[in-house]
Amino acid sequence: MQQARQLFRDFCYYRQHTAHVQQLKRERPYLRDLKETPARLKIFARMAKWCEDRQINPREWLYSLFVSRRWLFCPKMEAAHFQSEKHLPKFRKLQDFDLFKQRQADQAAHRIPESRFDSNRDISHAAEEAKAAYLRSGQVDQCMAVMAIETFGYHPRSKLCMRCPGAVECQRRLVQSVTFDVLALRRGEITSEQARAQALSRVQHYGK
């Protein structure tokens, strides 16, 4: 059961990096994380056994499922998604293990015993890759155009944003797109609860 718990924690960690959850957290910064339940642990225990029968590292397999979806959506917690024979060829060819290795190193060094990705403050692996691609191709305007669904706009912790020629305009658009201090939230200066209070306060004010 310990292995199932580790896989569930991995799932929750990688889930926060997906564009879908990033968008949800951007709209609702108070969104809660998934809870560990016996039913969910059972699903991951079955997946671990399935991987064991095929001599596959279950943690690498789980990571590959997120990569195959290009970090847009997380795989559903269903046997059909976690035990997919069709995914085996993709898993065998997988080369992008950067985020997986980073998480492994963090845990091994005990710098972050159970590293938790905070989508309100941290930079997602997928968003940084997208920013890098647009910056390399000189498509700064396109990068800003898809901030709501892919790149999530200017981020004060992003090295890519720091050298982007469109950073100032991107920051302006980002601030105007929400009803709370998104930059303060991303810098860690306010909590998600405080951001929620700001948003509710403005909604109530406009409703008068």
SVG drawing of the C-alpha trace seen along z (x, -y; Angstrom):
<svg xmlns="http://www.w3.org/2000/svg" viewBox="-26 -50 47 60">
<polyline fill="none" stroke="black" stroke-width="0.4" points="0.0,0.0 3.0,-2.3 3.8,-2.1 0.2,-3.0 0.4,-6.1 3.7,-7.1 2.0,-6.8 -1.0,-8.8 1.3,-11.6 3.1,-11.5 -0.2,-11.8 -1.2,-14.8 2.2,-16.4 2.1,-16.0 -1.6,-16.9 -0.7,-20.4 1.5,-20.9 -1.2,-20.2 -2.7,-23.2 -6.2,-22.2 -5.6,-22.3 -3.4,-25.5 -6.4,-27.1 -8.8,-26.0 -6.4,-27.3 -6.1,-30.5 -9.9,-31.0 -10.3,-29.6 -7.1,-30.0 -8.8,-28.3 -9.3,-25.0 -8.5,-22.1 -6.1,-19.3 -7.3,-15.7 -7.8,-13.7 -6.3,-10.3 -9.1,-7.7 -9.1,-3.8 -10.7,-3.6 -8.1,-5.8 -5.2,-3.9 -6.8,-0.6 -6.6,-1.9 -2.9,-2.8 -2.2,0.6 -3.7,2.3 -1.7,0.2 1.5,1.0 0.7,4.7 0.0,4.3 3.4,2.6 5.2,5.2 3.8,8.0 5.3,6.1 8.6,5.3 7.9,1.6 8.8,-1.0 5.3,-2.2 6.5,-5.7 8.1,-6.2 4.9,-4.7 2.7,-7.2 4.9,-10.1 4.8,-9.0 1.0,-9.2 1.2,-12.9 3.9,-13.5 1.9,-11.7 -0.9,-14.2 1.5,-17.0 0.7,-18.2 -2.7,-19.5 -4.9,-17.1 -4.1,-14.5 -5.0,-10.8 -8.3,-9.8 -8.0,-7.5 -9.4,-4.5 -7.9,-1.1 -8.3,-1.9 -6.0,-4.9 -3.5,-3.5 -3.3,0.0 -3.2,-0.8 -1.5,1.7 -1.6,-0.9 0.6,-3.2 3.4,-0.7 5.2,-1.7 5.1,-5.4 6.5,-4.5 9.4,-2.6 10.3,-5.6 9.9,-8.3 12.9,-10.5 11.6,-13.5 12.2,-12.6 13.3,-16.0 10.5,-16.7 10.6,-13.1 14.3,-13.3 13.9,-16.7 11.2,-15.2 13.4,-12.2 16.4,-14.3 14.4,-16.6 13.0,-13.6 16.3,-11.8 18.1,-14.8 15.2,-15.5 15.2,-19.1 11.5,-18.8 10.4,-15.5 7.1,-15.5 7.4,-18.1 4.1,-19.8 3.7,-21.9 1.7,-25.1 0.1,-26.1 -0.7,-29.5 3.0,-30.3 5.3,-27.8 6.0,-27.6 4.7,-24.6 7.0,-22.4 4.5,-22.6 4.1,-26.4 7.9,-27.0 8.4,-24.6 5.7,-26.5 7.2,-29.9 10.6,-28.7 9.2,-27.5 7.4,-30.8 10.5,-32.8 12.8,-30.8 10.5,-31.3 10.0,-35.0 6.2,-34.6 5.9,-36.8 2.4,-38.0 1.2,-34.4 2.6,-33.5 0.5,-36.2 -2.5,-35.2 -2.6,-31.8 -1.9,-32.8 -5.3,-31.7 -4.9,-28.1 -1.2,-27.3 1.5,-29.8 -0.4,-31.5 1.2,-34.8 4.0,-36.7 5.5,-34.9 7.9,-36.7 9.8,-33.4 10.3,-32.6 13.7,-33.0 12.1,-33.0 9.8,-35.9 12.8,-37.9 14.4,-38.0 11.2,-38.2 10.9,-41.5 7.1,-41.4 7.2,-41.0 5.8,-44.4 2.8,-44.1 2.2,-40.5 2.3,-41.5 -0.3,-44.3 -2.6,-41.9 -2.3,-39.3 -3.2,-41.8 -6.2,-43.0 -7.5,-39.5 -8.2,-38.7 -9.9,-40.3 -7.1,-39.7 -3.4,-40.6 -2.1,-37.7 1.5,-38.9 1.5,-39.1 0.0,-35.6 2.7,-34.2 5.5,-35.9 4.1,-34.3 3.2,-37.6 -0.4,-36.6 -2.1,-33.3 -4.8,-31.7 -7.3,-32.5 -6.4,-36.2 -6.6,-36.2 -10.0,-34.6 -11.1,-37.3 -9.9,-40.0 -11.8,-38.5 -15.0,-38.2 -14.6,-41.7 -14.4,-43.2 -17.4,-41.1 -19.5,-42.4 -18.3,-45.9 -19.3,-45.8 -22.6,-44.3 -23.7,-47.3"/>
</svg>
